[in-house]
């Protein structure tokens, strides 16, 4: 079966993350610079995905926190400027749902992960471009990637949670 090449439309796509702060609140951030491709059959069976986020584009709506996240305490953006994901398997779980199995690399540490995908539909934009919408959700443990900085809080517990929830809304452009 013939495959189609797709590219992430970065102006219509977003990647967010959520982490517990002080054990009582959830902090949300995003990566403002993302790129990616997919190669897929018409029904997206056996699709192959790749994705990159520019670590320096991290945005939590607080410049001091963003600078700390870019520092050696967390991502060490100067030494490790990219987060990457490459799929190893893409399988349908229902009419509009898929599992995207692959490997995510942060700070040169690669670990397997599974992302749940909901296919939102296909449309033609006003300029004649074919677009596909996907919603992705998953989670990782930040310590698995050497993101171990933390601080104990006076009341007990820690400042930053270990589990990172990933949520992305991706619009793919047919090439």
Secondary structure, 3 states (H helix, E strand, C coil): CCCEEEEECHHHCEEEEEEEECCCEEEEEEECCEEEEEEECCCCCCCEEEEEEEHHHEECCCHHHHHHHHCCCCCCCCCCCEEEEEEEEEEECCCCEEEEEEEEEECCEEEEEEEEEEEEEEEECCCCCEEEEEEEEEEEEHHHHCCCCCCECCCCCECECCEEEEEEEEEEEEC
